[in-house]
């Protein structure tokens, strides 16, 4: 009997162990699906983080490309150095195209504050600092290239769930678990789409006296020195200079009805013709530095604005310039004066200037010079030792100063959807 009881107990124990083993196997099987779901969810979270990082990169790039302030290596606004020409991120980016490895800004998100820590070297890919913890820190890297047509740009953002190769980390770093790429085309808005063909364009009448000269030797532009919607009066010894061999009268186009437009000042058609936008829409673009000139602005006000990194200036009021130099061939200015531009002696101004009215009285030496182009929305009077010279190189450099880059609708491209 005891032997039978012992055998029965052993059998019962074996049965219990078998049932426990079966239950354990069933539990492991059910957990297998749970573990699979957890891993799939974690992968999806990292993929979404990479996607959001790429989208954030596009938005960040558009905002920073349109920021008129100078930037440092951390992609943050920086006060311009007294020894260096202030450079915006857009300018630095465009300059890097001449190098073997163009600039590729990179950023990663930091904790505990959800901010982007970025690196914008002068050329080559950006390198962000490695995270201090093992948590995921989304990152993105940006590439800017030529667009499908002249004047357009292609912006590509590579988003990663954490810094990795081509995403803010050096080559050879661990590959991020999530990666996402998106591309869009950027187009300039408010750019000088149709540069003035004449050295001096005036909606109202033009009067030249003293030793004033208006020069346009650029045969490609037609050689027009003065284009006016009113009368053009030349009082000797004032003169105009055109391409070699061209008669003086060929460089004068006066009483041109299309220039005057529908309004008395002609601004209804002139602003859209020059910039593709009317004056109010153009002024609202963030590329412009506004200056309130209630009592009139001077060269000192221009100097202060340029020191802040501004190259496109919108002045509400008069501007009086004398004895100074503003703008360079490689760094011209784009100036709008919603008042009267008054030029004295010994003025050197390079860029495109648009003013409601123009008065120049340069009776003393040395001669004043405006190189680029001058547009007057009203009457123009040039008297004395002053030259207005059309310079295609200066106009080309100044063309984009007042513009912003905006994504082209419908150009967004996600390779993951193909």
C-alpha positions as MATLAB code, in Angstrom:
seq = 'XXXXXXXXXXXXXXXXXXXXXXXXXXXXXXXXXXXXXXXXXXXXXXXXXXXXXXXXXXXXXXXXXXXXXXXXXXXXXXXXXXXXXXXXXXXXXXXXXXXXXXXXXXXXXXXXXXXXXXXXXXXXXXXXXXXXXXXXXXXXXXXXXXXXXXXXXXXXXXXXXXXXXXXXXXXXXXXXXXXXXXXXXXXXXXXXXXXXXXXXXXXXXXXXXXXXXXXXXXXXXXXXXXXXXXXXXXXXXXXXXXXXXXXXXXXXXXXXXXXXXXXXXXXXXXXXXXXXXXXXXXXXXXXXXXXXXXXXXXXXXXXXXXXXXXXXXXXXXXXXXXXXXXXXXXXXXXXXXXXXXXXXXXXXXXXXXXXXXXXXXXXXXXXXXXXXXXXXXXXXXXXXXXXXXXXXXXXXXXXXXXXXXXXXXXXXXXXXXX';
ca = [
       0.000    0.000    0.000;
       2.697    2.576    0.859;
       4.422    1.830   -2.431;
       1.199    2.434   -4.327;
       0.592    5.694   -2.483;
       4.125    6.805   -3.246;
       3.649    6.012   -6.919;
       0.306    7.877   -6.987;
       1.921   10.940   -5.350;
       4.747   10.873   -7.846;
       2.268   10.692  -10.741;
       0.250   13.556   -9.361;
       3.351   15.678   -9.000;
       4.390   14.878  -12.546;
       0.942   15.819  -13.790;
       1.046   19.105  -11.882;
       4.503   19.912  -13.266;
       3.286   19.069  -16.753;
       0.299   21.367  -16.374;
       2.520   24.144  -15.023;
       4.894   23.688  -17.962;
       1.992   23.856  -20.406;
       0.657   26.995  -18.691;
       4.103   28.564  -18.770;
       4.514   27.789  -22.455;
       1.092   29.292  -23.120;
       2.053   32.411  -21.186;
       5.288   32.733  -23.155;
       3.373   32.325  -26.390;
       0.937   35.076  -25.447;
       3.814   37.319  -24.371;
       5.497   36.755  -27.702;
       2.748   38.717  -29.421;
       2.975   41.373  -26.716;
       6.746   41.685  -27.167;
       6.278   41.929  -30.910;
       3.721   44.713  -30.456;
       6.058   46.547  -28.076;
       8.932   46.365  -30.523;
       6.705   47.453  -33.397;
       5.399   50.357  -31.328;
       8.918   51.434  -30.386;
       9.967   51.319  -34.052;
       6.921   53.328  -35.034;
       7.686   55.936  -32.359;
      11.241   56.321  -33.665;
       9.984   56.525  -37.260;
       7.511   59.271  -36.309;
      10.245   61.126  -34.445;
      12.441   61.011  -37.539;
       9.560   62.204  -39.726;
       8.748   65.090  -37.383;
      12.439   66.004  -37.202;
      12.596   66.216  -41.002;
       9.515   68.445  -41.116;
      10.977   70.589  -38.329;
      14.167   70.869  -40.371;
      12.257   72.275  -43.359;
      10.483   74.853  -41.176;
      13.719   75.739  -39.366;
      15.605   76.228  -42.633;
      12.933   78.483  -44.159;
      12.871   80.648  -41.028;
      16.648   80.911  -40.754;
      17.175   81.533  -44.476;
      14.827   84.516  -44.196;
      16.464   85.883  -41.042;
      18.368   89.059  -41.942;
      20.576   88.849  -38.839;
      24.149   87.581  -38.908;
      24.641   84.034  -37.575;
      27.404   82.290  -35.678;
      28.611   78.687  -35.786;
      25.698   77.662  -33.547;
      23.244   79.031  -36.126;
      22.172   81.707  -33.624;
      21.926   85.461  -34.240;
      25.258   87.085  -33.491;
      26.403   90.692  -33.354;
      28.453   91.494  -36.467;
      32.173   91.799  -35.940;
      33.730   95.175  -36.596;
      36.349   93.475  -38.750;
      34.057   91.261  -40.795;
      31.120   91.862  -43.086;
      27.926   90.643  -41.364;
      26.760   87.410  -42.935;
      23.310   85.899  -42.684;
      22.873   82.146  -42.845;
      21.548   82.508  -46.394;
      24.677   84.423  -47.442;
      27.006   81.954  -45.755;
      25.135   79.044  -47.314;
      25.380   80.537  -50.817;
      29.076   81.302  -50.335;
      29.752   77.686  -49.391;
      28.621   76.537  -52.853;
      32.033   77.628  -54.115;
      33.739   75.122  -51.783;
      34.225   71.396  -52.303;
      31.800   70.573  -49.463;
      28.892   73.049  -49.206;
      27.387   73.885  -45.852;
      25.004   71.313  -44.345;
      23.529   72.650  -41.079;
      22.613   70.029  -38.480;
      20.546   70.209  -35.290;
      19.465   67.857  -32.525;
      16.824   68.225  -29.862;
      18.035   68.619  -26.305;
      16.524   67.867  -22.899;
      15.011   68.941  -20.633;
      14.052   71.972  -22.748;
      12.717   71.042  -26.205;
      15.133   73.274  -28.114;
      17.363   72.593  -31.100;
      21.120   72.649  -30.633;
      22.633   73.374  -34.033;
      25.934   73.667  -35.853;
      26.448   75.827  -38.941;
      30.101   75.659  -40.070;
      31.380   77.730  -42.976;
      31.397   74.586  -45.134;
      30.851   70.857  -44.816;
      28.366   68.942  -42.671;
      27.426   70.190  -39.221;
      28.373   68.135  -36.173;
      26.160   68.325  -33.096;
      27.295   67.311  -29.623;
      26.525   63.732  -28.618;
      23.677   63.350  -26.078;
      24.658   62.835  -22.433;
      22.089   60.086  -21.928;
      20.864   57.007  -23.759;
      17.479   58.520  -24.654;
      16.506   59.282  -28.230;
      17.224   62.865  -29.338;
      15.727   63.570  -32.782;
      18.090   65.296  -35.207;
      18.081   66.659  -38.729;
      20.597   67.711  -41.374;
      19.885   70.044  -44.281;
      21.093   70.233  -47.869;
      20.459   73.190  -50.179;
      20.991   72.908  -53.917;
      19.941   74.355  -57.246;
      16.288   73.953  -58.131;
      14.621   72.741  -61.321;
      14.852   76.261  -62.803;
      17.132   79.248  -62.433;
      16.341   81.210  -59.282;
      14.823   78.212  -57.464;
      16.377   76.172  -54.665;
      15.906   72.565  -53.593;
      15.891   72.033  -49.822;
      16.292   68.503  -48.446;
      15.931   67.582  -44.769;
      17.214   64.255  -43.413;
      15.442   63.475  -40.136;
      16.715   60.861  -37.666;
      15.487   59.492  -34.368;
      18.940   60.302  -32.975;
      22.148   61.845  -34.400;
      23.788   59.545  -36.917;
      25.675   59.591  -40.201;
      24.318   62.389  -42.439;
      22.264   63.507  -39.449;
      24.605   65.566  -37.335;
      27.080   62.834  -36.314;
      30.385   61.807  -37.827;
      30.571   58.948  -40.314;
      31.035   55.648  -38.548;
      28.584   56.558  -35.778;
      25.781   54.101  -34.950;
      22.963   54.119  -37.476;
      19.738   55.631  -36.047;
      16.733   53.333  -35.732;
      14.468   55.816  -37.538;
      15.280   57.839  -40.651;
      13.095   60.054  -42.850;
      13.829   62.363  -45.799;
      11.695   65.116  -47.298;
      12.417   67.609  -50.084;
      10.770   70.850  -51.157;
      11.464   73.615  -53.675;
      11.984   77.192  -52.472;
      11.305   80.278  -54.586;
      12.163   83.920  -53.854;
       9.225   86.187  -53.037;
       9.751   89.930  -53.445;
      12.959   89.589  -55.433;
      13.900   92.135  -58.078;
      12.329   90.319  -61.025;
      12.829   93.064  -63.601;
      15.840   95.302  -62.902;
      15.566   98.884  -64.214;
      16.927   99.056  -67.748;
      17.913  102.693  -67.329;
      20.417  104.238  -64.950;
      17.714  106.702  -63.880;
      14.021  105.798  -64.025;
      11.630  108.602  -63.044;
       7.856  108.584  -63.096;
       7.854  112.394  -63.101;
       9.901  114.995  -64.932;
      13.713  114.910  -64.866;
      16.011  117.937  -64.760;
      19.810  117.706  -65.066;
      21.949  120.799  -64.512;
      25.481  121.747  -63.559;
      27.964  118.953  -64.269;
      25.505  116.124  -63.512;
      25.960  112.963  -65.575;
      23.784  109.899  -66.083;
      25.669  106.902  -67.489;
      24.580  103.597  -68.987;
      27.199  101.932  -71.159;
      25.594   98.496  -70.851;
      24.533   97.659  -74.398;
      22.703   94.505  -73.201;
      20.194   96.690  -71.312;
      19.576   98.867  -74.376;
      21.844  101.687  -73.257;
      18.992  103.858  -71.914;
      20.377  106.457  -69.530;
      17.112  108.169  -68.490;
      13.607  106.708  -68.708;
      10.889  109.145  -67.649;
       7.139  109.433  -67.636;
       7.506  113.216  -67.996;
       9.790  115.725  -69.667;
      13.583  115.353  -69.632;
      15.514  118.623  -69.407;
      19.297  118.767  -69.900;
      20.964  122.042  -68.994;
      24.567  122.178  -70.244;
      27.123  121.117  -69.226;
      24.974  118.290  -67.809;
      25.047  115.250  -70.076;
      24.201  111.588  -70.511;
      26.620  108.884  -71.620;
      25.579  105.695  -73.410;
      27.323  102.845  -75.207;
      30.128  103.792  -77.522;
      28.830  105.111  -80.837;
      25.249  105.622  -79.629;
      23.766  109.129  -80.057;
      22.881  110.992  -76.862;
      19.192  111.190  -77.757;
      19.021  107.397  -78.077;
      19.660  107.132  -74.342;
      16.706  109.386  -73.449;
      13.151  108.026  -73.265;
      10.707  110.668  -72.026;
       6.939  111.132  -71.731;
       6.436  107.370  -71.721;
       2.756  106.675  -70.849;
       3.279  103.058  -69.677;
       5.639  104.317  -66.975;
       3.083  106.637  -65.409;
       0.515  103.842  -64.918;
      -3.043  104.476  -63.724;
      -2.156  106.612  -60.687;
      -0.510  110.045  -60.778;
       2.672  108.622  -59.235;
       2.725  105.532  -61.417;
       3.249  103.192  -58.478;
       0.316  100.959  -59.457;
       2.411   99.363  -62.165;
       5.996  100.195  -61.204;
       6.222   98.209  -57.943;
       4.854   94.955  -59.411;
       7.013   95.471  -62.485;
      10.163   95.716  -60.376;
       9.475   93.296  -57.513;
       6.391   91.292  -58.483;
       4.501   92.703  -55.454;
       2.811   95.967  -54.591;
       4.470   98.302  -52.098;
       2.429   97.183  -49.075;
       3.060   93.477  -49.633;
       6.745   94.114  -50.290;
       7.185   96.168  -47.120;
       5.595   93.382  -45.042;
       8.361   90.906  -45.943;
      10.721   90.220  -43.018;
      13.845   90.852  -45.105;
      13.399   94.625  -44.818;
      14.835   96.743  -42.005;
      12.284   99.505  -41.272;
      13.535  102.970  -40.297;
      11.192  105.662  -39.025;
      12.462  108.948  -40.459;
       9.876  111.347  -39.051;
      12.409  114.151  -38.825;
      14.507  112.818  -41.694;
      17.223  110.146  -41.668;
      20.921  110.670  -42.323;
      23.954  108.593  -43.191;
      24.449  107.806  -39.508;
      21.090  106.003  -39.488;
      22.186  103.949  -42.489;
      25.485  103.142  -40.769;
      23.677  101.871  -37.665;
      21.342   99.696  -39.730;
      24.215   98.221  -41.749;
      26.095   97.469  -38.535;
      23.048   95.448  -37.440;
      23.426   93.391  -40.613;
      20.684   95.049  -42.704;
      21.100   95.383  -46.453;
      17.467   96.041  -47.438;
      16.250   99.277  -45.812;
      12.733  100.725  -45.880;
      12.690  104.380  -44.795;
       9.448  106.154  -43.914;
      10.485  109.767  -44.450;
      13.258  111.777  -46.066;
      16.889  110.662  -46.390;
      19.729  113.196  -46.481;
      23.205  111.953  -47.437;
      26.480  113.848  -47.598;
      30.193  113.036  -47.325;
      30.123  109.292  -46.856;
      30.163  105.868  -48.505;
      27.432  103.266  -48.283;
      27.392   99.858  -49.948;
      30.033   97.939  -51.892;
      30.049   96.167  -55.227;
      30.046   92.773  -53.477;
      27.680   93.960  -50.729;
      25.352   96.644  -52.146;
      22.276   98.092  -50.476;
      18.614   98.027  -51.465;
      16.987  101.227  -50.200;
      13.382  102.422  -50.403;
      12.768  106.027  -49.357;
       9.093  106.915  -48.850;
      10.002  110.576  -48.947;
      12.643  112.690  -50.665;
      16.175  111.442  -51.275;
      18.561  114.377  -50.890;
      22.153  113.892  -52.051;
      24.983  116.272  -51.264;
      28.669  116.344  -52.123;
      31.148  113.472  -51.699;
      28.505  110.720  -51.544;
      29.269  107.184  -52.689;
      26.232  104.909  -52.774;
      26.162  101.464  -54.390;
      22.927   99.574  -54.823;
      19.373  100.084  -56.006;
      17.521  103.095  -54.593;
      13.776  103.710  -54.960;
      12.527  107.076  -53.664;
       9.326  109.106  -53.882;
      11.335  112.129  -55.068;
      15.030  112.792  -55.745;
      16.972  116.016  -55.210;
      20.743  116.154  -55.659;
      22.736  119.296  -55.045;
      26.434  118.457  -55.171;
      28.103  121.816  -55.779;
      31.391  120.946  -54.048;
      34.136  118.444  -54.858;
      34.701  115.538  -54.845;
      31.958  114.229  -57.128;
      29.132  112.149  -55.737;
      28.220  108.866  -57.347;
      25.289  106.467  -57.191;
      26.289  103.175  -58.816;
      23.609  100.570  -59.557;
      20.328  102.245  -60.487;
      18.049  105.018  -59.250;
      14.247  104.917  -59.422;
      12.165  107.994  -58.613;
       8.416  107.689  -58.115;
       7.993  111.435  -58.612;
      10.162  114.238  -59.936;
      13.957  114.125  -60.173;
      16.438  116.997  -60.033;
      20.209  116.416  -60.309;
      22.392  119.506  -60.012;
      26.156  119.691  -59.682;
      28.965  117.166  -59.523;
      27.049  113.886  -59.366;
      27.074  110.721  -61.472;
      24.282  108.136  -61.674;
      25.750  105.001  -63.231;
      23.899  101.822  -64.132;
      25.970   98.832  -62.972;
      24.597   95.358  -63.878;
      26.897   93.615  -61.378;
      25.624   95.741  -58.503;
      21.995   95.180  -59.521;
      22.567   91.435  -59.675;
      23.978   91.429  -56.149;
      21.113   93.589  -54.847;
      18.309   91.665  -56.560;
      17.550   89.239  -53.729;
      18.210   91.505  -50.730;
      14.571   92.336  -50.017;
      13.172   88.899  -50.825;
      12.292   85.865  -48.749;
      12.388   82.194  -49.710;
       9.031   80.424  -49.590;
       8.119   76.776  -50.324;
       6.545   76.330  -53.737;
       3.042   74.837  -53.369;
       2.966   71.273  -54.654;
       6.754   70.882  -54.663;
       6.855   68.864  -51.417;
       8.302   65.437  -52.150;
       8.357   62.454  -49.818;
      10.231   59.460  -51.326;
       8.606   57.155  -48.765;
       5.214   57.578  -50.440;
       6.375   56.218  -53.790;
];
